[in-house]
Amino acid sequence: MRKQITLLLLALSTLVWSQKEYPLIPKPTYVAFNDDFFTVDTTISIVAPLEMDAEAGALINEIRSRKKAIYITNKSTIVDGSIVVQIEPKMAAEAYEIEINPKVIYLKASDYSGVQYGFQTLTQLLLNVPKNQLQFPCGQIKDVPKFKWRGMHLDVSRHFFPKEALFKYIDYLAAYKLNTFHWHLTDDQGWRIPIKKYPNLTAVGAWRKGSMLGHYNDQKFDSEPYGGAYTEADIREIVAYASIHHITIVPEIEMPGHARAALAAYPQYSCTGGPFEVAKEWGVLEDVFCPKEETFAFLQDVLAEVMDLFPGQYIHIGGDECPKTRWKACLNCQKRIKDLNLKDEHELQSYFIQRIEKFVNAKGKKIIGWDEILEGGLAPNAAVMSWRGTEGGIAAAQQRHPVVMTPGSHCYFDHYQGEPKNEPLAIGGYTPLEKVYSYQPIPTELTADEAQFIFGAQANVWTEYIPTFEQVEYMIFPRMTALSEVLWGTAQPKQYTNFFNRVIQHFPDWESKKINFSKAVFEVTSEVMPNPGGEQGVLYVLKSNQNPTKIHYTLDGSQPTTQSPTFSNALMIKQSQMVKAAYFDEGQQKSKVCDQLFTIHKATSCLVSLQNQPDSRYGAGGGFALVNGVKGNVQKFGRDWLGFWEKDIVALLDLGSKKPITHLNLGTLESPSSWIYYPKEVTFEISTDGIHFQTLQSFSQKEIREAKGAIDWKGKKVKARFIKIKAINNGIIQEGFPGSGNGSWLFADEIIVE
């Protein structure tokens, strides 16, 4: 028997070795390696029909860093030690195939972008090869992307990054086979692109007198002048650099909203005439472009110069978050609504977008805009970026319009990726690497025919809280690699560990290149689950992407050490306490401390029924999240909170039996920059039979705001089995507030019963 086990272990070890996972990201559609290697002693040549310096650039640099000689030739005779490149137009777009034998590497591709992807794959195969060696595993790779739009966005308006930083950004996209760079060039806080006919756009509009300090909710400012702009030569150089790396740049020129910087330079294109200053504050501002003839002439002049600089098919025109306050009070706007027989200001915005689209189409280009351009009627040839969830993308695809998915739940890389206390200040949210990797770009609501209009997806990097390019790097690495595999079409969320084991093999390479990447993936994470026994309390599971048996924890709030208990099974939490945990290896603490404060009360783990379900983006745990003993972190509303979009919260708690109650508490959240507002009203009700309810107390929005979201009832002892909490959504956001004209988010965390 012992001999059989030994033979089995040997067989398993051989199997593991033969199925070794090389650090390929995105994972190719087909990979098969054997035990042989293509080895280079001194010199390697690239035999190609044309120069391939750009496509093979990363590989050439890697080979030279290993003190090996490499050159490109178009000779027809193939010799040992060569990489032979062949263009095969009959292959699918962007596809490539690699065959490696001990003497020659054959790279066949449909086009030069496919050639580049093949060379990138070869470069990644060298990641774990010692620097004094140069060898590739023998075998075969066949690869082709699923989505045609594989993008990354970067906002340079809130914070400006010089062209050298943009070259790096393009390099990063190219390294992971992304092919679209959405360049957000204008907004309220700065105009970064030169327009010859309107020089004040950069002379005035590129500079603000200060910036926000801390979070938007703090409403603090400095008085340091801030700004910057690119020259025309810069733009052309960046576009050319992207082109040789087979990346299309999509410029964004915001309209009709997010226009304060432009109006500071040319106030005559507003409704009021100004004067204006380039905005110091983040968020959504009420001064927007006025849809009069002079404004259209101005914007057409601007777009004509923009289109001359960018050869790509699409021009992004924004179209999001346009308050209608000025339009409602503007005689010109109201006359145009009447003259055009429009229903309201939303249809006026649709008219605005369609006017711009006709001009752009006449120049041989197409427009793309955020999903607000659906409101009032979608322009005939427009493409839509769906950012407020998936609804906009679904609607556009059903209308047979091209769609790029970029929902805030999975694709906003300005959100936290680890515990906020361990992270640089961010706008909020919680989007760790594993969540990005789980994203499915095609909504299940679409038919197979409609799904063809989902061109792909992209991640957005908004920079209100990202002042340096080093922090840009921190926010995109490693999350960008997960997105690249999702968009290549080979991500397998149920096999996240496989992806994790591949991506961490890239970390030493990033360190050698001095890329400032996040190591939040090494943090100890956790999950709270209901107590299966039905008693008060919860189960608490500690997790690590590494070896979970090396997690040490404490239950008394003290710092964990190697002498602390080792996590093995779910912890039963039956009383209010602080749990702290950290990952240790070889006697050293390797992660930051994960801490979780539990508040255990009479309703912990009780049955909860919800009349309205939370939004899928912020619905983890469902009703249990309201009674799991965990208070929400005000900065991280993507995990411990339930989020309801344009819906009320009506929650019914069943305590199982009649119990004395003297205290009820509900936590709510307000973060205007994220469209999250306190409820209009909250009511606490109790019942002994679940049919007849007695109101204990109602709270107004003013009272809730004064209490900073903590809704608290204390009174004489009453007995109840059922507790009903009604929280009324704020509704349509008022003019003058971020997100005005849109629906509100309502967030709640724990319902505490004492």
Disulfide bonds with the S-S distance in Angstrom:
none
